[in-house]
Amino acid sequence: MKTCQNMNEVREEIDALDREIVPLLLKRLHYINEAGRIKADRNTVRDSWRVEDVVSKAIATARKEQGNEQYIEDIYRNLIEWSINHEYSIWDKEHSD
């Protein structure tokens, strides 16, 4: 990571990171869509064990990177909640008769 000298440099670095992050988030969303399509039972969309598994892995990665664990946990909990709600909508669409 670089030390920036001014706000233009900060913004350039953030913009560059966003160009990397957005495609990864969209790829993750693809697999959320796949889960909504594949799961046979709507009651399996929310899987509390899996939520905690994903969050704990994200926190462990933050710890390994010596990063802010609370920041990562908060982001992941919000990301997962949005993903679960989206998966419900995909499940409903795929399984409506």
MODELLER restraints for C-alpha pairs under 7 A, 6 or more apart:
rsr = mdl.restraints
at = mdl.atoms
rsr.add(forms.Gaussian(group=physical.xy_distance, feature=features.Distance(at['CA:4:A'], at['CA:10:A']), mean=5.99, stdev=0.5))
rsr.add(forms.Gaussian(group=physical.xy_distance, feature=features.Distance(at['CA:32:A'], at['CA:83:A']), mean=6.60, stdev=0.5))
rsr.add(forms.Gaussian(group=physical.xy_distance, feature=features.Distance(at['CA:32:A'], at['CA:87:A']), mean=6.07, stdev=0.5))
rsr.add(forms.Gaussian(group=physical.xy_distance, feature=features.Distance(at['CA:33:A'], at['CA:87:A']), mean=6.20, stdev=0.5))
rsr.add(forms.Gaussian(group=physical.xy_distance, feature=features.Distance(at['CA:33:A'], at['CA:90:A']), mean=6.34, stdev=0.5))
rsr.add(forms.Gaussian(group=physical.xy_distance, feature=features.Distance(at['CA:36:A'], at['CA:87:A']), mean=4.87, stdev=0.5))
rsr.add(forms.Gaussian(group=physical.xy_distance, feature=features.Distance(at['CA:36:A'], at['CA:88:A']), mean=6.69, stdev=0.5))
rsr.add(forms.Gaussian(group=physical.xy_distance, feature=features.Distance(at['CA:36:A'], at['CA:90:A']), mean=5.19, stdev=0.5))
rsr.add(forms.Gaussian(group=physical.xy_distance, feature=features.Distance(at['CA:36:A'], at['CA:91:A']), mean=4.52, stdev=0.5))
rsr.add(forms.Gaussian(group=physical.xy_distance, feature=features.Distance(at['CA:37:A'], at['CA:90:A']), mean=6.60, stdev=0.5))
rsr.add(forms.Gaussian(group=physical.xy_distance, feature=features.Distance(at['CA:37:A'], at['CA:91:A']), mean=5.81, stdev=0.5))
rsr.add(forms.Gaussian(group=physical.xy_distance, feature=features.Distance(at['CA:37:A'], at['CA:94:A']), mean=6.06, stdev=0.5))
rsr.add(forms.Gaussian(group=physical.xy_distance, feature=features.Distance(at['CA:42:A'], at['CA:91:A']), mean=6.76, stdev=0.5))
rsr.add(forms.Gaussian(group=physical.xy_distance, feature=features.Distance(at['CA:45:A'], at['CA:84:A']), mean=6.65, stdev=0.5))
rsr.add(forms.Gaussian(group=physical.xy_distance, feature=features.Distance(at['CA:45:A'], at['CA:87:A']), mean=6.80, stdev=0.5))
rsr.add(forms.Gaussian(group=physical.xy_distance, feature=features.Distance(at['CA:45:A'], at['CA:88:A']), mean=6.56, stdev=0.5))
rsr.add(forms.Gaussian(group=physical.xy_distance, feature=features.Distance(at['CA:46:A'], at['CA:84:A']), mean=6.28, stdev=0.5))
rsr.add(forms.Gaussian(group=physical.xy_distance, feature=features.Distance(at['CA:55:A'], at['CA:73:A']), mean=6.19, stdev=0.5))
rsr.add(forms.Gaussian(group=physical.xy_distance, feature=features.Distance(at['CA:55:A'], at['CA:76:A']), mean=6.23, stdev=0.5))
rsr.add(forms.Gaussian(group=physical.xy_distance, feature=features.Distance(at['CA:55:A'], at['CA:77:A']), mean=6.95, stdev=0.5))
rsr.add(forms.Gaussian(group=physical.xy_distance, feature=features.Distance(at['CA:58:A'], at['CA:72:A']), mean=6.75, stdev=0.5))
rsr.add(forms.Gaussian(group=physical.xy_distance, feature=features.Distance(at['CA:59:A'], at['CA:69:A']), mean=5.43, stdev=0.5))
rsr.add(forms.Gaussian(group=physical.xy_distance, feature=features.Distance(at['CA:59:A'], at['CA:72:A']), mean=6.35, stdev=0.5))
rsr.add(forms.Gaussian(group=physical.xy_distance, feature=features.Distance(at['CA:59:A'], at['CA:73:A']), mean=6.14, stdev=0.5))
rsr.add(forms.Gaussian(group=physical.xy_distance, feature=features.Distance(at['CA:62:A'], at['CA:68:A']), mean=6.45, stdev=0.5))
rsr.add(forms.Gaussian(group=physical.xy_distance, feature=features.Distance(at['CA:62:A'], at['CA:69:A']), mean=5.51, stdev=0.5))
rsr.add(forms.Gaussian(group=physical.xy_distance, feature=features.Distance(at['CA:62:A'], at['CA:72:A']), mean=6.83, stdev=0.5))
rsr.add(forms.Gaussian(group=physical.xy_distance, feature=features.Distance(at['CA:63:A'], at['CA:69:A']), mean=6.33, stdev=0.5))
